[in-house]
Amino acid sequence: MKITVEEVEHVARLARLEVSTEEKQSFTEQLNEILLYMEKLNELDTTGVVPTSHVVDLHNAFREDIVQESMPRTETLENAPEDNDAEFVVPRVL
């Protein structure tokens, strides 16, 4: 499959991009080189190769959700720049 200048112009128009004549030619050549490389990859014998979505096995990094006691309110409010003995005091946002 070969990309034409007209197809590059069409995609540029869809993306609402202004592309010069030199850029159109350059993009056409670059896209054709990419497609040629993909055709070479399609020539490889991949029978017996298991499809993968990731190269490295992924494992769930989350810990178990265990119910436990919360920090005491007084200890939590020690970190507040300002509090009213029950909650954080923050600037009013209107």
Beta strands, then each sheet from edge to edge (+ up, - down):
end
